[in-house]
């Protein structure tokens, strides 16, 4: 009786390992919505510990960026071997449970079936059925990663196209002040609506892609000084300054761009469960100081960009907009080790590895 109970427990444990791994794979690559997964988090965490050892003591950002550029691809490629190893262990337990002679034979049978090598003979119907199912699962997991790589890189390319184009308009690293200076030189301050429209769409796209495929948050831009999050910060600051500070006709599209931006950043931060202010209020402090704001206004005025006469009210209004995305912007800069950029990467807090996790929120 004890022997039968042990076999039953072994089969149940093996089945649970296989089922859990398949659910992890589906959540990570197939389910088209935010679905945090613990196994994926553990893989990314362990790989990040290794990369942290590689960048330890490196003072040059360019060197650290070159090393961290490999983090997301390595973490992504580490997932299939981990999945396959767990599947192998799970089927090993099930093979033993259905009567395979020894643990050694169970291991050989599981490995032969998983990798479709065929060197271990399958005898008796239960063993044959388990072997065939394991071979199908092994092929399916490898095909899953291969088939979804184009999806990941397509979303990455779309994101980076906008980031690269922003360099033409806002410099490198991107700056809201530089954006207005260039638009003023081109006599196109009245054409900012086009920018707000395109980036409203961009924010909605990254909200979906960076929560359903969270590895994208860690894919670094081709240019070291570029980053999707510092680009987002520059556009949000530009929209906030346009609404609060510039003496130009009010453009409601700038307001919509800000709202789309801070909703997207909040949902990405919630997905990773990063520390931030979840319910910012207009009177809450922000990371941009009044002195920095005044310096920005002076620079804008020096470049013949119209500024509202009431500087105090402009500051009050700017704070009211910036507070909505200030903490989440800096949290994502810290998460992604973003490059230095005005009012974003230059003031990101230190975020120890392990302080983020895939949050089990309402999307789970």
Phi, psi and omega in degrees: 000317179297322180297317179296320180297319179296319178297318180296316179296320179296317180296317180297317180296317179297316179298320180296319178298315181294314181297317179297322179292318178296320177296320177300316180295318180294316179297322186285320190240337188257314185296120185275052177198171180293118181215085182303143183227131185291321181295317178299318179300317181296318180299311181296323180296314182294317179296322180293325176300319178297316181290330176296326176293325180292324183267355181299128180085356178276115182271338181280125179296323181300320179292315179297323179294319179297322180288313183291341177298336180272351186299303183298314177300319180294318179297321179294317181286342178284341185293312180301315177300322178293314178302313182295323179295320179291320177299317178301314180296319181296315179289330175301316177298318182290322177298316179297322183294329181269009169111011174299142193304314185212170178296325178297316179293322178298320179295314179297318180295317180295314180296319179297319181288316184298317183267007180051042180277325174076015181276344180260121181292144177253119181238148183070143188302315180301320180292320179298314181297317178297318181298315179296317181295323179293320178298319179296316181295318179300313178295322183294319181294318178293317179296328181297313180296315182299318183288333183266350175301317177299325178296316180296313183287334174294315177295322178297316181296319179296318179297315186285337176299314179293322180296318180292318179297330181294332179301323179296326185264331188232007177081182180220115359293156185292143181219134177299322181294315179297324178300313180294323179297319180288320177296324179293318179297328180271002181058044183234025177299334179279359181252014182295338181305322180299320179294314181297321180296312183294323181280338171297317176296317180301317179296319179294326180289317181288331176301317180287311187288325185274359171249325176281331175232074189297342178300335181300329180299334184261354175286122185272153181294155179301326178263131184303327183276357178265151175198140180296327184279324176289328174295318177299318179297320180295317180292318179296318178295321179296316179295320179294318178292322179299318182284323189264330196239321182287140179268070179228164180304138182298131180242107182296339179294330175295319177298317180294323178297316179299315181297315178299322181293310185286333174294318179297312182294321178298319183288326175292317178296319177298323180299317179273358179055045179280150177293127179196173177272105186287335183228073182293144178245155183305331182271000181290150179289155175236169184281341178276129182272163177297323179297319178294320178296315179297320178297321178295318179297319179297320179294320178297314180297322180295339178258021173064032175264124185296128181242143178296144185291323182276091183294324180296316179293322178298316177298315180300316180291321179297315178301320180299328176277313186297327184299336181291333184233002186300305186291323181287325177299312181290325178297319179287329173298318179292318181300318185265003184050058185290153177290165179294130177208148183303129173066019177215274182294339181282356181220022179291138179286165174281128182241100181299142177299134183103347178279348175253151175208164177281112190285137176273081184257198184294344179277347186294000000 
